[in-house]
């Protein structure tokens, strides 16, 4: 066995070695003690895990029997009807055989959607020489096959979310082969104004833009309200966000130890939730694709269907002419929003370009304190005027009855009405203030109030949406 003497450079650069003897590699003076080292190396490549599927793991999976797969829907709406005669000589008597002519029949509603699987593939070549000399030797091929299959899963999710079908493109990028979830939501949004005129609870598809530079909690709560209004299954929903947006929400949650603390918080399992809806970070939202801006998605994942003709298939074949092994992964799939009411997205705008670190914040605070001290020292006996603040009482109704659960907001101060429609906002400044009132099932109302010593109680009426 050949050995190599340990050098000071070996230790200073933290290079791997095995110490055969001498407990301390250096003397007290820093010199190298006698010894030798044997170079070591792991026997497997370390993988850099960049992205993993998220909604693909949560969504509904359908095993397709052919390239085209029909999905049939059955909807039955029924109301119990009286089994007594309501008029005539025998009014109040039980209906007999003629009941079918007196009652309304329940008519089932049928509809159909279609999954159309498109073919996709990933491949790579591994030379025969590399297979003999790499650290994994022959086991490298099944390892690479597993890596490709895993990456294919994330790529399928990315296409399933950002895809826009374009039959005229010459690009081989799979993102142009199917219409993904966001494109389907755009199509829903394009008909929303027409549909909502017929059904006020029609699915919206896309909620209005969410401004990341403003109160995120307030805006996402409005998105949850819309999701509920369009009959979405809130109890089964998740809110999918990017890593950056999740960080902003965590920072927001940390700043709300009391105010709105029951709305945005970490549950016992460490899950960030807003109004009881789990917030999940999704890797596919970190890298918007195909012309889409950053998105936020609220969905019952069971209403998003990924249909696969077969499971993701992978194989290795040796090609003699290339003297290399061909590793391929093939998959046929399509994606479909099953129930439009259970999926809602919004575009994120004005995302902060950078986060100020602690040192910069400390410097700014120091500078601010210095400036404040200078301003204070320049003042004489003049007192600093402090704005007068008051506790303001609100009653929210629909013109007749009290509205419970309405949100009343002035600036950063927010309250929620109780069973009598009342709430109190503390610390409201004298003078004109803009107040916004929101409640599920009602049109949001904003008006200006003037607060003074004699004006501390206000009644605001909302109109049904």
Long-range contacts (C-beta under 8 A, 24 or more apart in sequence): 1-38, 3-36, 3-37, 3-38, 4-36, 4-37, 4-38, 4-39, 5-35, 5-36, 5-37, 6-32, 6-35, 6-36, 6-37, 7-32, 8-32, 10-37, 16-40, 16-41, 41-135, 42-135, 43-135, 43-136, 44-135, 44-136, 44-143, 45-134, 45-135, 45-136, 45-140, 45-143, 47-147, 51-154, 51-283, 51-284, 51-286, 51-287, 52-154, 52-283, 53-153, 53-154, 53-156, 53-157, 53-283, 53-284, 54-157, 54-240, 54-280, 54-281, 54-282, 54-283, 54-284, 55-157, 55-161, 55-240, 55-282, 55-284, 55-297, 55-299, 55-301, 55-304, 56-153, 56-154, 56-156, 56-157, 56-160, 56-306, 58-238, 58-301, 59-301, 59-302, 59-304, 59-305, 59-306, 60-301, 60-302, 60-303, 60-304, 60-305, 60-306, 60-338, 61-305, 61-306, 61-307, 61-308, 62-115, 62-305, 62-306, 62-307, 62-308, 63-307, 63-308, 64-115, 64-117, 64-307, 64-308, 64-309, 64-332, 64-334, 66-309, 67-116, 67-117, 67-309, 67-332, 68-114, 68-115, 68-116, 68-117, 69-114, 69-115, 69-116, 69-117, 69-307, 69-334, 70-112, 70-113, 70-114, 70-115, 71-112, 71-113, 71-114, 71-115, 71-305, 71-336, 71-338, 72-110, 72-111, 72-112, 73-109, 73-110, 73-111, 73-112, 73-113, 74-108, 74-109, 74-110, 75-108, 75-109, 75-110, 75-111, 76-106, 76-108, 76-109, 77-106, 77-109, 78-106, 113-336, 113-338, 115-305, 115-307, 115-334, 115-336, 116-178, 116-334, 117-307, 117-308, 117-309, 117-332, 117-333, 117-334, 118-174, 118-177, 118-178, 118-332, 118-333, 118-334, 119-330, 119-331, 119-332, 120-152, 120-155, 120-156, 120-159, 120-174, 120-177, 120-330, 120-331, 120-332, 120-333, 121-328, 121-329, 121-330, 121-331, 122-148, 122-151, 122-152, 122-155, 122-328, 122-329, 123-326, 123-327, 123-328, 123-329, 124-148, 124-326, 124-327, 125-319, 125-322, 125-324, 125-325, 125-326, 125-327, 126-324, 126-325, 126-327, 127-323, 127-324, 128-318, 128-323, 128-324, 128-325, 129-323, 131-325, 141-316, 141-325, 141-327, 142-316, 144-327, 145-314, 145-315, 145-316, 145-327, 145-329, 146-314, 148-314, 148-327, 148-328, 148-329, 149-312, 149-314, 149-329, 152-312, 152-314, 152-329, 152-331, 153-312, 154-283, 154-284, 156-306, 156-312, 156-331, 156-333, 157-284, 158-284, 158-287, 158-289, 160-306, 160-333, 160-335, 161-284, 161-335, 162-284, 162-288, 162-289, 162-290, 162-292, 163-290, 163-335, 164-290, 164-291, 175-289, 175-290, 176-290, 178-334, 178-335, 180-335, 181-297, 181-304, 181-335, 181-337, 181-343, 181-345, 182-292, 182-295, 182-345, 184-336, 184-337, 185-337, 185-343, 185-344, 185-345, 188-337, 188-340, 200-465, 201-229, 201-230, 201-231, 201-341, 202-230, 203-230, 203-340, 203-341, 203-343, 203-344, 204-230, 204-344, 205-340, 205-344, 205-345, 206-344, 206-345, 206-346, 206-347, 207-344, 207-345, 207-346, 208-346, 209-346, 209-347, 209-348, 209-349, 210-296, 210-346, 210-347, 210-348, 210-349, 211-349, 211-350, 212-245, 212-248, 212-348, 212-349, 212-350, 212-351, 212-352, 213-350, 213-352, 214-350, 215-412, 216-245, 216-248, 216-249, 216-252, 217-249, 217-252, 217-256, 217-260, 217-263, 217-264, 217-274, 218-409, 218-414, 220-274, 220-296, 221-263, 221-274, 221-275, 221-407, 222-438, 223-296, 223-298, 223-344, 223-346, 224-274, 224-275, 224-277, 224-298, 225-438, 225-440, 226-344, 227-298, 227-344, 228-440, 229-440, 229-441, 229-465, 230-341, 230-344, 231-341, 232-298, 232-300, 232-341, 232-342, 232-343, 232-344, 233-300, 233-303, 233-342, 234-276, 234-277, 236-300, 236-301, 236-302, 236-342, 237-277, 237-298, 237-299, 237-300, 237-342, 238-277, 238-278, 238-279, 238-280, 238-298, 238-299, 238-300, 238-301, 239-274, 239-277, 239-278, 239-279, 239-280, 239-296, 239-297, 239-298, 240-280, 240-281, 240-282, 240-285, 240-296, 240-297, 240-298, 240-299, 241-279, 241-280, 241-281, 241-282, 241-285, 241-296, 242-281, 242-282, 242-285, 242-286, 242-294, 242-348, 243-281, 243-283, 243-285, 243-286, 244-286, 244-294, 244-351, 245-285, 245-294, 245-296, 245-348, 245-351, 246-272, 246-279, 246-281, 247-355, 248-352, 249-274, 249-279, 259-414, 260-414, 293-347, 293-348, 293-349, 294-347, 294-348, 294-351, 295-345, 295-346, 295-347, 295-348, 296-345, 296-346, 296-348, 297-343, 297-344, 297-345, 298-343, 298-344, 298-345, 299-342, 299-343, 299-344, 300-339, 300-342, 300-343, 302-338, 302-342, 303-337, 303-338, 303-339, 303-342, 303-343, 304-335, 304-336, 304-337, 304-338, 304-343, 305-335, 305-336, 305-337, 305-338, 306-333, 306-334, 306-335, 307-333, 307-334, 307-335, 307-336, 308-332, 308-333, 309-333, 387-429, 387-430, 388-429, 388-430, 389-426, 389-427, 389-428, 389-429, 389-430, 390-428, 390-430, 390-451, 390-453, 390-456, 391-424, 391-425, 391-426, 391-427, 391-428, 391-456, 392-424, 392-425, 392-428, 392-449, 392-451, 392-456, 392-457, 392-458, 393-422, 393-423, 393-424, 393-456, 393-457, 393-458, 394-422, 394-423, 394-424, 394-425, 394-435, 394-437, 394-457, 394-458, 394-459, 394-460, 395-420, 395-421, 395-422, 395-457, 395-458, 395-459, 395-460, 396-421, 396-422, 396-423, 396-437, 396-439, 396-459, 396-460, 396-461, 396-462, 397-421, 397-459, 397-460, 397-461, 397-462, 398-442, 398-461, 398-462, 398-463, 398-464, 399-461, 403-439, 403-442, 403-462, 405-439, 405-440, 406-437, 406-438, 406-439, 406-442, 406-462, 407-437, 407-438, 407-439, 408-435, 408-436, 408-437, 408-460, 409-435, 409-436, 409-437, 409-438, 410-434, 410-435, 410-436, 435-460, 437-462, 441-465
